[in-house]
Amino acid sequence: MSAHDGGQKAKIRRIMLALDAMNCEAALMEAAALIAAKLEAELDALFVEDADVYAVADLPITHEISLGSGRERAITGSHVEQALRCLSREAEQRFSAVTRRSRIKGEFQVTRARRGEALSDASARVELLLMQPRERTIVRVRIQETRPPRVFVLCGATPASARALELAARLAQQDHHVLEVIAAGEPDAAQLAEIGKSGLRVNLHPHPVNTDSLEMLREVENRLGNMVLIAGDLTPAKDRRAVLEELSHLRCQVLLVN
């Protein structure tokens, strides 16, 4: 049965927000809370203490240089653990403040694992995984952007695709008014027709059936402000980690829909 049958909407109960030491600012949590509020969902946060950072810290050749004194000193695993725990506590305080202001429910969790493995595990057990832009630059270029932010959805003829398409339409209708559908094969025609009745303009970008997810991602305009929803069951389990790694380098918000 399609998500649109009987007038039933796809109901997302919980969203998981992926955080780490380089990506835990209040602004990112505010953006995630806004999505949760729009979808009437609870918002959980998963702060990943990257195991690779601990491994590097324990190497005898690893040192750090103080910005204040310019002096070099050795790094130990205990120093790294203390720093990461401090960051996770600060992130939890920000998260609690954001969820209170937004009046949404949610839990904050901390795990120590390799980042890719933690995200792969989370993506397999939650309904919606939200990955915020990860890469930063110290240079900001102001550009007069003529095209407003857009919502993209990667879908096919799978159960999660129907949910992803409906959720993308709901988000696009509220703020963007245009939905970019990147589809492997023909998406549900009746569902597209129902979306079109809302006045939302749908741009369809068809691909052959069973097109690789990484190939479909090339259609996404990778810039801040854009959002991409991806049906989680488009990617075989053996390829999920590679896709997650690629997604972590996008500048737009990424939502994996299961």
Buried (B, 14 or more C-beta within 10 A) or exposed (E): EBBBEEEEEBEBEBBBBBBBBEBBEBEBBBBBBBBBEEBEBBBBBBBBBBBEBBEBBEEEEEEEEEEEEEEEEEBEEEEBBEBBEEBBEEBBEBBBEBBEEBEBEBBBBBBBBBBBBBBBBBBEEBBBBBBBBBEEEEEEEEEEEEEEBBBBBBBBBBBBBBBBBBBBBBBBBEEBBBBBBBBBBEBBEEBBEBBEEEEBEBEEEEBEEEBBBEEBBEBBBBBEBBBBBBBBBBBEEEEBBBBBEEBBEBBBBBBBBB
